[in-house]
Amino acid sequence: MNLTKYILPLGLLACVPVANDDTGELKVGDGEPSSEASSEASTEPSTEPPVSEFSPTFLGFYAVTGVDAVEVTGYSVEGEPTNGYFAVVLGNDDWSGMDDGLNACYIYFDVLPEAATFSEDFVNAGSFAGWMLDPVATFNTTAGACADLNAENSELVDAISQSPVGFGFGPLSASPEFESSIETTVVDQLGQEEWDANWAPNVFAMSVHVEGLTESPQVLNYAFAFDLEDLETNIPFDGASPLEAGVYLGNLWYIFQL
């Protein structure tokens, strides 16, 4: 399905303010598709109309994955090996985060090392490394309010689910406008000391590309990297390539307005 008609103007995600704990312990499971969600998605769809139609106002992206230089990797949570995931979020103005299943529809892709292809397009756009995911191998499920979408937005979800998606990590300087937006917002909301101590030494830019939706990789998210062992300690970013081994989490900043 062609996504060309869905190319949308970008706007700043102003409805979700940054918080002091955005640089803290990595909550690896936040928003992660569960076996229950996958089971529900595989059942026959209900013929009953939804109680109320869900109308998203924005589309954004979220990712968590193991990274080592130019490779995506698995990692362990409480001794259990796992892979990361990439999520497309269709949310409304009441959306409160990745655990909010009432105010967003989520499209989940598994970040499988064997199905993630390194892409020079991300490097050309300023990232140190980036990967595209094969939707046939990596699409996992939809969750949240997807069943209550209207026909047009349901079509958009179906199209994205079948499209190659990708992400990359690199310096904020890949987009001076993005860098200025992040610093200004953090300083205004949390203070200069917070920026100097916790954000400036650690924060990355995350680029996103969805074939048919974005023309090329675009810097849309901010990201932090966490220690592979404790998933709590920030890995400082020295601005130099290659990316250090860690678990990288990219959170929404710029969004598509729907």
Residue, then its C-alpha position, 0 to 999 in steps of 0.5 A: m500500500n502506498l503511503t505517499k498521500y500521508i506525507l504530513p507537516l511536522g510540528l513540535l510535540a509540546c503536549v509532553p513536557v520533559a522531566n528530570d527522570d527522563t535521563g534516569e533508569l531505563k524502563v525497558g518494558d514501557g509500552e512493550p508488546s506482550s504475549e497477551a497483546s499478540s494473542e488479542a491481535s490474532t483473534e477474530p475482529s469484533t463485528e460490534p461497532p466501537v463504543s466511541e471512535f478514537s481520533p488521534t491528533f499526532l503520529g510519533f515514534y519510540a524505540v528501545t534497542g541494544v546497539d554496539a557500534v554499527e550493529v543492533t543487538g539483543y540485551s538482557v532484562e533480569g537475566e532473560p534475553t530480549n530484543g528491542y522494539f520500534a513503535v509508531v504512536l498515533g495519540n491524542d492530546d490526552w496521551s500520557g506516555m507509552d503505558d497509555g493504552l486508552n489515548a493512543c494506537y501503537i504499531y510495534f516492530d521487533v528490532l531483530p538483529e538478523a532483520a535489521t539492515f545498516s543504512e548509509d542513508f542515516v549516516n548521510a543524514g548525520s547519524f553515526a549508525g542507522w538501520m531499516l527493519d524488514p516489515v515481513a520479519t519484524f512487524n509484531t502487533t498493534a495495541g491500545a486504541c487501534a481497534d477504535l480508529n476510523a477508516e482513514n486512520s485504520e488504513l494508515v495503520d495498515a500501510i505503516s505495518q507493511s512498510p519498511v521502518g528505521f531509526g538511527f542515533g547520532p549527535l544533536s548537531a545533525s540538526p541545529e534546529f533540533e539541538s536548539s529546541i531540546e536545549t531551550t526546552v530543557v533549560d526553560q522547564l528544568g533549569q540550566e543546571e539540569w541541562d549541564a549535569n544530565w542532558a548535555p553530557n548524555v543526550f543523542a539525536m534519533s533519526v526516523h525513516v518510514e518509507g512512503l511517510t518520510e522522504s529520508p531519515q529525519v531527526l525527530n527524537y531525543a535518546f539516551a544510552f544505558d549500561l547493558e548490565d544494570l540498565e540504569t547508568n547513563i552512557p555519556f556521549d562524547g560526540a564521536s563515532p562509533l556508538e558505544a555498546g548499550v541499550y538506546l532509548g529514543n523518545l518522542w520530540y517532533i511529531f507529525q500532526l494528523 
